[in-house]
Structure formats: C-alpha cells, structure tokens
Amino acid sequence: MTPDRWRRVSRLFDAAADIDVQDRSAYLDREVRAPDGGPDPALRAEVERLLDLDGDAGDGVPVYGDGLSLPPPERAGPWRLVERVGEGGMGEVWRAERADGAYRAEAAVKLVRPGLAPDLVARFRAERHVLARLDHPAIARLLDGGTASDGRPYLALGYVRGEPITDYCDRRQLGVAERLALFGEVCQAVAYAHRMLVVHRDIKPSNVLVEETPGADSAGAASGGGAASETSGGGAGRVKLLDFGIAKLLDEAAPFTAPVTAADRRVMTPQYAAPEQVRGEDATTATDVYGLGALLYELLTGRRPYAADGRTRAAVERAVLEATPPEPSVTTAEGGAEARAAARSTDPARLRRRLRGDLDRIVLKALRKEPERRYDGPAALARDLERHLAGLPVEARPDSVSYRARSFVRRHRQGVAATAAGVVLVAALVTGYTLRLSSARAEAEAERAASDATVDFLIGLFEEGDPLEARGDTATVYDLLDRGTAQVRAAFADHPRERGRLQVALARIHRNLGDFGRADSLYRAAGALAPTGTPLWTEAHLGLASVLKIRGDYDGAERVYRRAFAAAPPENRLHALGGLANVLRLQGDLAASDSLYALVLDARRTDGDSAHLSTDLHNVGVLRADLGRPDEGARALREALRIKEQALGPDHLHTALTLNSLAVVEQDRGRPAQAEALYRRALAVYRTHHGEAHDDVAAVRNNLGALAQEQGDLDGALREYRAALGTWRTTLGDSHPYVAIALVNIGSAYHDGGRYADAERYYQDALARDRASLGDDHVEVGVDWALLGALYHDAGRDADAEAAFREAARRFDAAYPPGHPDAVGARVGLARALDRQGRRAEVPAALRGVPPAPPGLDDETARELVRLRL
C-alpha cells in the first residue's frame, strides 16, 4: 500500500467511524470512488476491514498492510519457533527455543507482520537499536536480532511466563499499597529509559508483565521478564516492561534515529494514548507520564479512565481529547464496584476512602490534557506516590469540580477569615462560604497559679464570667468585667506584675467573648509591663498572637509567635511553635505547618500533655483535611474529641468546637449523615451554653445550610442560611463581615437553583458591603465580582459577565503575581465572555500576561484557556 493510498484509507476510516453503523454503507457508496469516478471495491474492502477491527476499540493498533498470510519461518536465526503467544499491529510474538546447541534458553521472538509497509519495517528494525541501549532489570532484555529464514526481520527477547500487571494484581487480590509498590517499579523502569533518551509511547497492561518467582502460582506465558517486588500475597512479583517497538529515540544526535511515526498512521493504543498522540503530535517523556497515569488508574479502580466499552475508536479518541476522567474514588459507586473492590481485598466504601484525596489528585495530574501540566517525569510521579504512602503532603493539587468563579471563594477562605475575625472552612462542592471559628478559640492557655491571695480572688471573680467556664450562666459577665477593670486600675496602679497578670486574665475573657479589640489592647498592655522572656511577657505575647490570628492579621501573628518562640522559656516554646504552625496553615504554607505540627505532637505525647495535645490534634486534623488527606484529618480530630470528652465532658464548648470541625471534615469525605449528626451535637452544646441568639449557634446553622446545599436541598439550605443571617445581624450588627458571608451563601443557593435575579440581588448586596468595609480595591471585592461574572455567564448575559470579570481581573492582577489561578481564572472568564459576543479579535488582549502554562488551574479552566488561545 502506498503512502498516498494509506492516507486516503485513513481519511475515509476516520469519517466513517464517526457515522452511525446503519448510515455507513450509504456514506461509503458515495465517497469510495476510483479516480475515474467509478466504485473502488479494493479501497472499500480496506476501509471496511479497519472498521471491523475498530468495532470494539480494542487494545491493538490497526493492521497496516496488504493482509498477506504467510506460514511462520522455520528458524529465526538460532531460534526455533515453538508456539505463537501474541500478536500486535506490527508483528507476531513466538515462544522460541535455542536450536544451535550453543546453550539452552527460551526467547520471545518478535516477527514483523507480513506485508507491513516499508517504513514500518524500518521502524521494526529500529526497535533493535532502541532495545540495545536499555539494560535494566525491569525492561525486557534484548538477546539478539536479525533476519528470519523467510526474510522477515526479527528480534529475540528474554522470555518470561508472566501476565499483565492488572491481571496479576486482581488474581492475587493485592491491596492498594501493594499495587502502588509494583507500579513504582514500572515508574523506575520508564524513568531509566528516559535517561537513555528513549520514550516508550505505548504503556498499557499488556506491555507491563509480572512474573511470579518459583513457589508462587504459575501464570500464562507472554514475553518479558522482571525486577523483584515483594507482595503480601505470598511470593514475589517481578515486573518487566515490554515492547519498545514504537519507541522513538530522543537523542537527535544518535548515529541511528528511528523513523518518526506519520501522524496519519497513529500507531498507538487509543485507550492509553495521550491527547498529543491522538492529535498526531510528537511524543515526549510527558506522553509516557500519561500512559503511566492511565495504567495507575486501571490498577486502582479496575476500569479505564474513559468508560468506552463498545465504542468506536473515533469515540475513544474524542474522549481522550475532550472528556475529563472521573476521579478514581468516584468509580467505586459504579456498576461492578463490589467485584472490583473485592479484587483489592476491600469493599467499595473503604476503597473510596482509600482513593479519595491524594490518589485522586495524583492520578488526575498524570492524566492532564496538557503535557506541561503533568508530572515532570516518571520519577516525579513515583516520588509523589512515595510521599503519599509516607503520609507527607503531595505535589498534586486538587482541581475544582467545574469552572465556576465560585471556586475563587474556596481559595479565599483565609482571606475571608481576615475580614470575618474567624476561620472559614469550605465544604467540598459547596459554592458559598462555610464559616467556622475553628481552632482560634481552642487555644486559651491554662490559667497561671496565683501567688498573691488578692490576685487569686480577683482572677476567680473574673472567670465567673468567662463563657468557656461559666456553663451558660453569663448574665453578669459584663458587670463583672467592668467591675474588674475598675479594680485593676485603682488597686494595682503601683504593682505592675499583678496588674499585668490581671490584664492577661481580662484579655483572655474578652477574647473568648469575641471582643477582640479590647483583648488586643489588654494583651499589649500586659506585655509592656514585663521583661522580655519572662512568663508574664510570654503569656501576653501568645495571647496577643492568638487574637491577631483570629482577626486575620496572619503576618502580625506570625511575627509575634516567632518572637515568643525565640525569647520564651523552654516550657512555653511548644505553645509558640504550635501557634506558629497554625498561622502557617492559615497563610497557605501547608507543608511547613505539617512539619512543625509533627514536632509539636511528638513532644506533647512524650510529655503526656493531654490538654495541649487535644488542641494541637484539633488543628492538625483541620490541616490534614486542607492537605487533601481527610481520612488523616478525621483521625486526628476524633482523637482530639476523645481527649476533650474525657477531660472536659461531652457538653463543653471546646468539645463542641471539635465536633463542628470534625463534621466539616466528614462532609468533605462524602459522609453527609455522619456530618449532620456531629453538627447537631455541636449545635445542642452551643444552644445549652448560649441560647439561640449567639454567633457560634449561627455558625453551625450556616454549616448545616452548606450541607443541605451540597445534597441539593436548596430550601433547607436557605432556611439555615437565613437563620444564621438573622442571628449575626442581631448579635454582631448589620455591618459585621459575617453578614456579607451569609448573603453570599444565600445568593449561591439561588444561583444553584437557577433563580438568577434573586442570586444577583444577594451577590450585589454582599459586594456593596465589602466595598464599604474593605475598600473598593480589596481582593475580596474581586471575589464578589468574580461570583457575579459566573452568574452572568450562566444567565447568558455576556456583556455583564465581561464587565464583572474585568472588575475581578483588575483587583486580582493588582493583588497577585502573574499566573495566580484567581487572576488567570478571571481573565479566562473575560476572554470567554468576549468570545461569546463574537469579539474574538479582543481575546488575545484579555489573555495578555497569562503565562503559557499557569499552575494550579482546574481542568475546565485550563481547557478553556487552550481553546481560547487556539
């Protein structure tokens, strides 16, 4: 077949594959014509043969050539062919025995397919040059090569009685960790090939075999060999990577260079091919990263990234180019999940929890459409899996569920906390803010023992009004505080040490009451009365840092914590280190925070300091959830809850704090029933202590609204959001930042319900409040504009979306460095609005300043960016 004829066959095949089966015959009657305009039966037969082969989108590549059938040769060099064990698009694989008497050995002999096009024969010959460069225990070793007795090229590789890695793992019911260990061997083999300047380009289960060592169960025969990898299933598995038959040398200066695959020939396996392969572009090391991602997806889930059973090759290729594979954990809710989970020695619920978080993110990062957004190479992918197995933060970051500007809200939870004087936690898939004053109020220091009887008496008097100690009897709290403040000024004017201790006690109570301004002033006054590094100075600075953190001044809190850690006596340094770790978490430096907390927890456990251990465990739980490890977060929070319930009782406010944070994590883990039960318990405690009209009660009701919205109960969500809004307006005042948060939540519920006019009204209200309280150029005002931009886009109001995204982009560009996901997202929203208005000439200007491959984008935004640039 000539190249021109093949191009015509390929074009007709691609077009026919996209047509319904019942309509193909008419299409072929019309289009398959000879140069004189008459029918071309031979051409039609070739196209129909390819369509038949394509019917199940099988693993092999199309058979290129004239379909000749020849008997096998008697010999291939010194090898006698015994039985055919495999067949691919380019040739046959035979089990062979050494026949020249030099030594006894078996080999897998690969013969070129009869009638293969001349340039593909050259490619087959090139495989010998590629394999000759590779000497790795997990790569099939080249024994020799040459020309068989019938003139066909051949090569001989070490023969292994192995089976595809997916079959091997399923038959032995290997768990996730064991599968990852075997997969790590594969990554190392591919990384070695890349170091030798060779790309595989066809990584799939049938090219990754596992051979069992003697003593294990026998397996079917295939070609390959392997590197040892211990498993718990009894015996060892040796991995071998096979078939560099379509590999391409990267070293352009090499004395021999394999012919480049013609784009129209698309020599690949569609289900495992990277998008650039489908488009006919050059393969790179990133192509193999994609193939590894597809293999890992199947190892973990038992299905391929794109559920395309029974679909045509063209449909599979469209999915590779356009569709986003579901997160691996999501597949545990599909049909056949029980059997697939059983093959992994677990059940669907446990498998979902095991895959959710790190593994979801790692797999989808390897499978990203854009090569530059995947891992840098197989070694980087293997390192991230090792970090996951070691419980360390991974490089992969989560993608948003869809391109909605409301994803800005999720990323701005720390910024919202700065304006709301609290910590904002956002539940998964919820479009609004989910408020929680999480760990800030959990850091009250134990009261110092008083040496002076008068001071002891006064501190005890003040603490009668502390809401964390008074068990709900706070009717006289403000009277007590006013009286205590007056007594401090009058009775201790000449006693700075006692006055400082009393001011610390007063500051702590004001902090727990939510009067952060007075708490700030009292802590600063107390700290000024004591020499640096003394217990009183340390206590005042730790208290001041906690207030700064609650108020959202994370930079100020970090400075004070660092100062306290440097100057404090040894017994107080852990408190400062734990506080610093929490601030780093709020600033977004999650890896540094996690490392510090590991030190703090070890020291707390060694010291047996259960009171502070529970606080640090609470904060670690929230951190681990932020890191995408909700299972670990839940474990830490449950341990904190157990300690608090034993030490403080089930009805203490500190216990309720952890109940609520645990509920948020359980919500993120996809366990709404457990989350709701925990929210209800926390709500009951808060109501017992505070009654209905308290900001803690409102915060939990706001969280319940977010849970209802996540489950599609928009009426229930609105009911809870409105209750929170009413309480905050009553207790905190109409201008408090919490009010704007509740307004955004209500607007988001209307947005989800398609009530765009109502959503706009609430979003606009929140925008006006944020502009008044924060200033027109504040980044949170940009968030409000982005929300409106998304709303206008959904409502089909492209001109309004354009204006809103321009406002958002202006604020984000001023606040963030180039390439920040929020800034890029706003500019993509702007460009899309222009595109939908037919103003495509203005799109490049809208995207000016956006880097070629900005990190951290969700998949839909990244795809939209590529589309708009094209």
N, C-alpha and C positions, 0 to 999 in steps of 0.2 A: 504494500500500500504506500503510495507516495505521500509526502507531507501535505500537498495541496488536497489530495482526496481525504486524508485524515481530518484536515481542518473542516472540510465540508461535512463529513460524518459527525464530527464533534458538535458543529453548529446545529445540525438537524436533530441530533440526540438531545441537546440541551433544551431546544424549543419544544420537542415532543414530550419530554419528561415533565414539563410544566403544564401539559394539557391533560384533561381527564381522559382515562383509558378509552371510554366509549367514543371520544372525539378524535383519537389519534389517527385512525385509519383514513378519515377524510383529509386530515392535515397532510399525511404522507402522500396520499393520492395527488394532492395539489402541489406539493413542494418538491418531492423527489423526482427530479426530471434530468434527463441527459442533456448535453449541450444542444442537441437538435430539437429539444422541447418534448421529446417522447419519454415514456417511462424508463426508469433505470432500475431493473429488478435487483441487480447485484448491490447497488448502493442502498436500496431499501432493505435488503436482507441484512446488510451490515448494521444499519440503524436499528432494525427490529431485534437483532441479536443483542445489541447493547442494552436496549430497553428491557429485554427479558432478564439479562444479568442484573439490571438495576432494580428489578421488581421488589427485592427485599432490602435494598440499601445495604447489601452485605459488607463484610469486613474487607474483602479483596478489592483490588483495583480492576478496572476493565481489562479485558484481554485484547491487546492490540496486536494486530497481525492478520494473517490470512486464514486462520483457523485450521492450519495444516495439522495432521495427526501422524506422528512417526513412532515406531516402536523404540523403546529405550535402547541405548547403545549397550554393547556387551561390557565394555570397560570404560572407565573414566580415569585415564592414567593408570596408576597402580591399584585402583579401587574397582571391586566387582559389585555391581548394584544388586541389592537383595530385595528390597520392597520399597514402594513409594509411600512416604509418610506425610507429604504435604504438597500444596500447590498454591502458587500466588500469581499475581498479574504478570510477573516477568519470568517465572520458571517453575520447575518441579524440584522437590526435595526427596532424596532417596537415602534410605539406610544402606550403607555400603560396608564391605569388609576388605581389609588389605589382602590383595591377591598376588603380590610379587614375592611373598615369602620373606621379605626383609624383617618384618616383625608383625605381631598380631595386633590388630586395632580395628575399631569401628569408627566410621565417619558419617557425617551428614553431607551428602554430595548434592550440590545445587546445580541443576542444568538449565540453560537458557531455554525458554519456550520456543518450539518450532515456529518459524515464520515471523519472529519478532523483528520489528523494524530495525534497519542497520544502526541507527544512532542509539537505539535501546540495547543492542548487542554491545556497543561501545560502553554504554553505561554499566552493563553487567561485568565487562572486563575491568572497568574502573573499580568495581567493588573489591577486586583482589588487591588493588593498590591501597584502597582505604583500610581494609582489614589488616593489611601487613603492617600498618603503622600502630595498631592497637594491641597492647599487651597488658591486659587487666584481668584479674581473676573472675570478674563478673561480666566479662564480654566473651562471647564465643570465639575461641582461638582458631585462626586460620592455619590449616595444616599444609595445604598446597593448592595449586590450581593449574589449569592448562586446557587442553582440547581433548574432548572425548573421542572415542573411536568413530563416531558418526560425524565428527567435525564441529559439534557444538561446544561452546566454551563451558567450563565447569569450574567450581571451586569446592574444596573439601574442608569442612569444619569439624571440630570435636563433637562427637555425638553424645547426647545425654538423654536418658529416659526420664524426661520431665513433663510438666504440664503447665499451662498458662497460670500465671500467678493468681488470678482471680479464682480459677477452679481449685487450685491448691489450698488457698485460704478458706474457701467455702467448705471443701470436703473435710478439712480438719477443724472447722468451726473456730477459727482464730478470732480473738477479740481485737478491738480497735488498736490497742497498744502494740500487739504482735504484728498486725498488718503494717503499722507505721514503721516498725523495725525493718521488715522486709523491704518496704518502699524506700527507706533510707539507703539500702544497698543499691537500689536501682538509681537513685539520685547520684550517688557517688560514681557509679559506672558512667553515667551520661556526663557528669562533670569532668571525668577523666578524658572522655572522647573530645569534649570541647577544648580542653587544654592541648589536645593533639590536633586542634583545628579541624575537627570533624563534627558535623551535625547529623543526627540520625534521621529525623524528619518523618519517622513512621512508628512512633512509640505507641504500643497498644498491647493488650494482654497476650495475644498470640506471639508477640515478639519478646515477651518477658517470661521466661520459663523458670520453674523452680523444680529442682531435682532433690529427691529425698536421699539421705545417706543410708548406708546399709543398716538394716534393723528396722527401718520405717516401712510403711506400706508401699508397695510398688505402684508405679504410675504408668500412664500410657507413654508411648515413645514419641519424641519430637527431637528436633535438632537444637543443640545448645549445651551448656554446662554451667557452673556457677560458683559463687562465693558463699561461704557458710554464713548462716544467720540462725541463731538458736531460737526455738519457739517453745512454748509450754505444752504443745500438743503431743510431745513425745518424739524425739528425733530432731534432726536439724534440716533446714531447707537451704539449698544453695541456689542463688539467683544467677541467671545468665541472661544477658541482653543479646538478642539475635538480630540478624538481617540489617546490615548496613547497605543493603542493595540499592537504596535510593538516596544514600548519604551524599553530601556534597562537601568537597574539601573547601575549607575557608581560606586556606593559605594560597592566595593567588600566585605567590612566587614559587609554589611547589613545582618540581620538574614534570609532574603529571597532574592534570586537573580534569576531574570528571566533567563530562558534558553537562551543561545546565539543562534542567528539565524544561521543556517547552511548556509555556503557560497553558496552551490549549490541551495538553495531554493530561495534566492534573494527576500525576502519579502519586496517589495518597489514599488513605482510608478515611472516607468522609466523616464518620462518627468521631474520629480522633484528630481530624485535621484542624489546624489553626486557621483563623479567618484569612490571614495573609496567604496561606496556601490555596484556599478556595478562590481568592482573587487572582491567583497566578503570580504572586509577587515572590521575590527571593526569600528563601528560608534563612533564618538566623538562629542563634542559640535560644532566642526567645520562643521560637517555634517549638523547640523541644520542651521548654518550660510548660507551654500549653499542653503538649501531649502528656507530660507528667501529671499536670493538673487533671486531665480527663481520666487518666489511669487511676489517680488517687480518688477521684470522685466515685468511680466504679468500685474500687476496693472498699470504700467506706459505706457505700449505700446499696450496692448490689444492682445499680442501674446506671445507664449512661447519662451524661449531662443533659442531653436532649432526647426526650422520650419520643422516638421516631419509628417505633415498630410498624412495619408495613408501609412506611412512607417511601417515596421515590428518593433517589439520590439528590435530585434537584431540591426537594423539600428539605432534606437534611442539610444541604449546603446553605439554604436560606436561613435555617435555624441557627447555624453556626455564625452567620454574618449578622443576623438581626435579633435573635432571641437572647434573653438572659436566663441562664440555667437557674433553677430553683436552688435555694440554699440546701446543702446536703441534709440538714436536720429536718427540713420540710418534707423530704421524701418518705419519712417514717410514718406519715399519715396517709400514704397512697396504698392502692391495692397491692396485695402480696407482701406487705410490710412485716407481717408476723414471720413468714418464712425467711425473709432477708435478715431480720434481726436474729432469728434462731441460728442462722449461719455464722453469726458473730457472737454467739453464746450469750445472748441477752434478749430483751423484749423491746418492742417499738418505743415505749416511753423512756426506758433507760438509754436506748440508743440515741433518741432525740436529744436528751440532756447531754450525752457524751459528745455529740457532734456540734451542738449549738454553741455559738461563740467563736472561740479560737479556730476550730477546724472549719467551720463555715467560712470564715474570713480568709483563712489560708488557701483553701481550695479555690474560692472565687477570685482571689488575687492572681493565682496562677492561670485562671481561665479568662482573664480580662481580654476584651477585644483588641485593645491597643497594645502592641508588643512592648512599648516603653513603660507601660503601667504594670507589667508583670514583675515577678522577681528578677533580680539581675542575672540569675543563673540557677542551675540545679543545686549548687552548694548553698545558695541563699535560701532556697526553698527548704532544703534539709535542715539548715540551722534554725529556721523558724519552727519547724516541727519539733526539733530538739528543745527549743525554748518552751514550747507548749508542754511537752512531756515533763520538763523540769519545773513547771509552774511559774515560769517567768513571762513577762509581757512579750507579745509577739509583734513583729513588724507590720503584719497585715492589719488594716484598719477597716471598720465596718463601712459598708455602703448604705445609703439611705434606701428606703423601700421604693421611692419614686422621686422624680424631680418635682418637688414642691418647695416653694420658698419657705414653707413652714419648717423645713429641715434646718433653716437658719436658727430657729428657736431652740432646737435641740442643742446645737453647738454653742448657743449663747447662754446656757443655763448658769455659768459662773457670772457672766455679765449681769444677768437679771438679779442674781443674788446680791450683787453690789448695790443695786438700787432698791432692793426689797428688804435689805437688812436680814437676810436669811440665806439658806442654801436651797437651790431649786433642783429637784430631781425630775427628770422627764421619763415617763414610762414609755416602753417600746411601742411604736406605731401610733402614739397619741400626738395629735398635731398641736396641742396647746402646751402651756407650761404646767408642770405638776409640782406644786410647792411643797417643800418640807424644810423646816429649820433643823436639819438633820443632826449633825454632830456638834454644832456650835454650842448648844446649851448643855451638852453632855460633858463639858469639860470643867465644871465647877470644882475647884480644889477643896480638899478636906480642910476643915477649919483648924487653925493652929491652936494648940493648947495655950490657954492664957495663964500667965504667972501672977498677974495683978487681979485681986478679987473684984475690984470695981470694973475693970475692963471685962472680966468674965461675965459679970452681971449684965453689963450693957450689951455685949455681943449676944448673950442669950436672949435679951429683950428684943433686939433687932430681928433675930432669927425666928421669933414667933410669927413674924410677918412674911417670912420667905415662902413663896408659893411652892417651892420644892420640898419644904419641910412641914408646912402648916396643914397638910392633908385637907385642903379645901377651905379652912377657916381663915380667910384673908380679909374679913370685913374691916379689921382695924389696921391693915398693913400700912396705909398711907399716913394714918395718925402716928403710928409707931415710928415711921421713918422721919417724919417732920420733927417729932419729939427728940429722936436720937440725934439728928443732925444738929439741933439747937444745943443739946447737952454736950456734944463733941466740941462745938465752938466755945462754949462757956467754961466747961470743966477741964479741958485738956489743952488750953491755949499754950501753956508753958511746958507741955510734956509731948514732944514731937513723936517719940516712939509709940506711945499709947494712942496718940491721935492718928498716926499712920495706920496702926492696926485696925482701929475702928473705921477709918475711911475705906480700907480694903473690904471690911465686912459689909459696909454700906454699899460699896460699889458692886459687890457680888450680888447683893439682893436687888439692886436696881437693874443689873444685867438680866437676872432671871425674871424680872417683871417686864422686861422689854424696853426699859428706859435707858437706851444705850448712850445717849448724850451725857446724862448725869453719871453713869458708870464710867465713861471715859474720863471725865473731869476728876472724879474721886480717885481713880487708879493713878492718874498722873500726879495728883497732889500727894498721894501716899508715897509714890516712888521718889518724889523730890525730897522727902523727909529722911530718907535712909541712905547710908553709904552704899556705893556700888558693890554688888555681890553679897550683901547681907540677906538673910532670909526674908525680911520685910521688902527690901528692894526687889528681890526675885519674885515674890508673890505678887507684888503690884505690877511688875512688867509682864508676867504671864497672864494676869487678868486683863491688862490693857491689850495685849496681843489678841486675846480671845474676843474682845469687844471689836477691835479693828477688823478682825476676820468676819465677825457677824455683820458688821456694817458694810462689808465688801471691799475694804481697803486692804487687799491682799499683799500689795507691795509693802505697805506700812507694817502689817502684821508680820511679814517675813523678816523685816529688819529688826523688829523688837524681839522676835523669837531667837534670831541669831545672836543678838546682843545678850539675851538672857542665857543662852546656852554657853556662850563664851565666858560669862562672868559668874554664873550661878554656882553654888556649892554642889559637889558631886551628887548629893541625894536629890537635887532638883533638875539635873540636866536631862534626865529621861522625860520629864514633863515638857521641857522646852523642845526636845527632839521630836516627841510625839506631836506637839503643836505645829512644829515646822513641817513635818511630814504631811499633816492635814492641809496646811496652806499650799504646799506644793501641789497637792491633789487638786485643790480649787483653782490653782493657776494653770492646770493642764499638764504639768510635768509629772505624769502618772508613773513613769518608770522610776524616777528619783524618789518619789513618795513611797512607792512599793519597797524600794531598797531600805529606806530609813525605817519604815514600819517593821520590816523583818528584824532589824536590830532591836527595835523597841520591844517587840513581842517576845523575843528570846530573853531579853533582860527581865521583863515583867514575870515571865514564867519561872525564871531562875530565882527571882526574889520572892515569889509567891504573893505578889501584889495584885490580888484579885480585883480590888476596887478600880485601880487604873487600868488593869488588863481588860476589864469589860468595856471601858471607854475606848481603848485603842482597838479592840476587836471590832467594836461597832464601826469605827472609822475605816478599818481595813476592809470590812465587809462592803461598805459603800464603794471604796476604792476598787476592790476586785471586780465588782459589778461594772464600774466605769471602764475597767480594762477589758471588758468583754468576757469575763470569767464569772458568770453569775452563779454557777454551782459553788465555786470557792467563796464568793461573797455571801451566799446563803449560809454556808457552814460557819463562817466567822460570826455572822450576825446571830445565828442560833446559839453559838457558844456564849456570846455576849449576853443574850437573853437569858440563858440558863443561869449564868452567874448573877445577873441582876435580880432575877426572880428569887434566887436563894438568899441573896444578901439584903434586898430591899423589899421583896414581896411582889406579887403579880400586879398590884394596883398602884405602884409608884410611878411618878411622872417620868423618871429615867427609863423605867421598863416600857412605858408607852412609847417613848421615843424610839427605842429599838424595835418594838412591834411594828411601828409605822414604816421604818426604813426596811425591815425585812419584807413587809408587804410590797413595797415598791420593787424589790429585787425579785420576789416571787412573780409579780406581774410581768417583769421583764423575761422571766423564764417560761412564760406561757402557761402559768398556773393561776388562772383568774379566781377559781374557787378558794384556793389557799390564801391568795392575796386579800380577797374580800373578808375572809374570816379574821385575818390579822388586823386589817383596817378597823373592823367592827370592835375588836378587843381594845385597840388603842383609843378609838372614839369613846368607848364606855369609860375608860380610865380618865380621859380628859374631861368628859362631862361630869364625872363624880367630883373632880377637883375644881373645875372651873364653872360648871353650868354650861348652858348652851352658847352664851354670848362671849366667846373667847377665841383669840386668833388661832390657838392650837386646834380647837374644835373645827374651825373653818378650814384649816389646812388639811385635815384628814377628810373632810367632806369634799374638798377640792380634788383630793386624790381619788376618792370614790367616784367622782364625776369623770375623771380621766379613765378609770377602769370601765365605767359604763360606756363611754365613748369608744373605747377600744373594741368593745364587744358589739358595737352597733346600736346600743340603746341610747339614742340621742336624746330622747325625752328624759330618761333617767339622768343623763349627764347634765342636761340643762337644769334640772331640778337641784342637783348638788352644787353646780357652779353658782346658781343664783343664791342659794343659801349661804355659800362662802362669801359671795359679794356683799350680801346684806350684813353679815357679821363684821366683815372688815370695815365696811363703811361706818358701822355703829361704834366699833371698838377702837379703830385706828384713825378714823377720819376719812372723808371723801378724797383727800389729796394723797393718801398713802399709796406707795407703789404697788402694794398688793391689789389694790382696786383695779389698776391697769392690767395686772396679770389675769384677774378674774374676767375682765372684759374681753381679753384676747381669747380666753378659753371658751367663753360663750360664743364669740364670733366664729371660732374654729368648728364648734358643733354645728352651727348654722351652715357654715361652709361645707362641711361633710354632707349635710342634709340637702344641699342644693338650694338653700334659701339665701341666695347671694345678696339680695338687698339688705336683709337683716344682718348678715355677716359683715357687710360693708359698714353698716351703722356702728357696730361694736368695734370693728378694727379702727375706724376713724376716731371714735371716742378715745380708745387707748392711745392712738397716735397723738392726739391733741394733748392728752395728759403727759405723755412722755416728753413732748416738745416743751411743755411748760415747766416740768420739774427737772429735766436733764439738760435742756438746751437743744436748739434745732440741729446742731451738728453731731450730737451724740450717736455712737454706733448703734445703740438700742433703737433710736429713731429710724435708723436704716433697716433694722429688723422689721419694724412696723410697716415701712414702705414695701419691703420685700413680700410680706404677707399680703398686702393689698395687690401687689403685682401678680402674685399667684392667683388670687381671687379673680382679678380682671381677666387673666388668661383663661381661666376655667369658664368664665362667663362669656367669652368671646368678645370682650371689649379691648381690642388690641391697642388702640390709641391710648386708653387709660393705663393698660399694662406697660406700654412704653414709657409713659410719664412716671409711673411708680417705680419701675426698675431704674430709670435714670436717677431718681432721688436716692434709691438704695445704693446704687453704684457709686454715686458721689461721696457718700458717707463711708462706705466700705473702702474705697480707694484711699481716702484720707487716713483711715484708721489702721489699715493692714498693709503689709508688704505685698509686692506683686506676686500673683499666683495663689493668694489665700483663697481657700474654697468658697468663702462667702462672696468675696469680690468677683471671682470668676463666675459663680452662680448668678449673681445679679447681671453681669454683662451678657451671659448666655441668655438669660430671660429677656434682656433688652434686644439682643440680636434676633431672637425668635419672634418677638413682637413686630420688629421691623420686617422680617421675612414674611410673616403672615399678612402684612399690609402690602406686600408686593414691592417693598423698597429694598431689594436685595443689594443694590449698589451701596447702601449705607451700612451693611452688615460688617464689612472689614473694619470700618472705623469704630463700630461698637465693640469689636473684639480686640482693638488695638491695646497692646500692653499685656494681653493674656499670654503666658508662656506656652511654648509648643506642647509641653506635656505636664500641665499643672498637677501636683499630687493631691490626694485626698478627696477627689470628686466622686460622687455617686455615679453608678454606671450610666444612668439615663442622661445626666448632665454631660458626662464625657462623650457619649454617643452623639448627643445634640451638638456639642462643640465640634466634633469631627464633621458632622453633616453640614453645619453652617459654614465651616471653612471650605468644604468642597464646593 
